[in-house]
Amino acid sequence: MTAGRFARVLRKVFFTAVAVVSLLLGGIVCLMCQALAGRDAPTYRVEGHVTSHERGALPVGGDEEALSHTIGVDAGSGHYRVTAVGPGLDLPAGQPVALDISTADGSIAYLRAGGGVVDLRPGVVRPVLSIVAALLALGAVYFGAVRLNVYPPVATWLALALGAVLAPVAVFVRV
């Protein structure tokens, strides 16, 4: 095998690897954007009352004394179970409550009881950090590929376009 042929094979393999890594990193960005969009999706309200209440020890973040509360809510459209850590769900049986259900995935976003509101949505820190890390990694991959002159800048833009077109597919396939 000559040095020129070896270099061509290495370029093809590296180009393919860059395209696959780009697709995966683009998929991560799309999934995290989807998680953030689902977190803030519109909700509809269901009213009901607490039917059961359970307390349990749930070690969270090294805190061995953290209590979790699980309540059962009987609403007109069905029965719901809600679990959270902290005193927000310390509700007696029979307490009237309102649940705000997400239209995106059917999860419970808020629980309203009395005058208080308990936010049950997932946090935003992990998805935002994942988006930033994936975009930094994507930039590093392309900077390295162009800097090493493995392939011309036109191929870089084609790979970026391919990743941008195929990344939403990864969201629905759940790569």
C-alpha positions, 0 to 999 in steps of 0.5 A: 500500500502506498502512502498516497493510498493510505492517506486517502483511506485515512481521510475517508475513515476520518470523514465518516467518523466526523460525520457520525460524531456530528450526527450523535452530537446534533442528536444530543442537542435536539433531544435536550432542546426537546426536553426543554420544550416539553418542560414548558409545554402548555398544560390543561387543568384537572381537579380532584382530591387526595385519596392516599398519602405515603411518606418514605425516606429517600436519600437525596444528595447525601441527605439521609433524612430527606422525606418523599411524599407520594399522594394519590389523586382521584380526578374525573379523568383518572387516578394519578400518583405524584411523588416529590421530595420535600414538604410540598406534598404533605397533604391530608386525604380528602384535600382538594387539589388541581393538577396541571398536566403537560400536553406534550407528554402527559406528565404532571407539571404543577400541583395546586393545593390550597394557596400553594403551588408545587412545581413538579417539572424537571430542572433545566440545568442538565439539559442546558449543560448537555447542549453547551457541552455537545456544541463545544464538542461539535466545534472542536471536532470541526476545528480539528478536522479543518485544521488537520486539512483532512478534507476541504472546508466544502466537505465540512459544510456538507457534513454540517448540513448532513448533521443538521438534516439528520439530527431531528431524525435521531430525536424521533428514533431516540438514539 
